[in-house]
């Protein structure tokens, strides 16, 4: 079903904490078979395995994320990854991806108050433990990100699975 262009494709979902990036990534992986990188979970596992503090990640972990993307694309034509977009290193990461792969930017849109409530209600096992103030700060920064989006998914209600899949297939 994919319209493969000869270049490996990275779909980078960007949205606030609690916007639904992980839910949507898991959905797309299960329904479309595109490997989804659960970045926050992997970063936590990396920090634990290396006995690091979270502030010791170079480029806010984008260096590791790029390596994970490369590993997956050795055997696949597409991969989905995620970011909040609040890091000052995001533009550098995006440019790095663009030089190596075809990049499709997917904005996951959701009102910040809904995102905050979702973040507070979810199980925190695979999430960085952050204060309410940090969540608000990260999400406020994410809300200001302006890029040339390939797709915007409005996940406030949340969006229906069939709607998400149809919209995503439109950029494949």
Secondary structure, 3 states (H helix, E strand, C coil): CCCCCCCCEEEEEEECCCCCHHHHHHHHHHHHCCEECCHHHHHHHHHHHHCCCHHHCHHHHHHHHHHHHHHHHCCCCEEEEEECCCCCCHHHHHHHHHHHCEEEEEEEECCHHHHHHHHHHCCCCCCCCCCHHHHHHHHHHHHCCCCCCCEEEECCCCCCHHHHHHHHHCCC
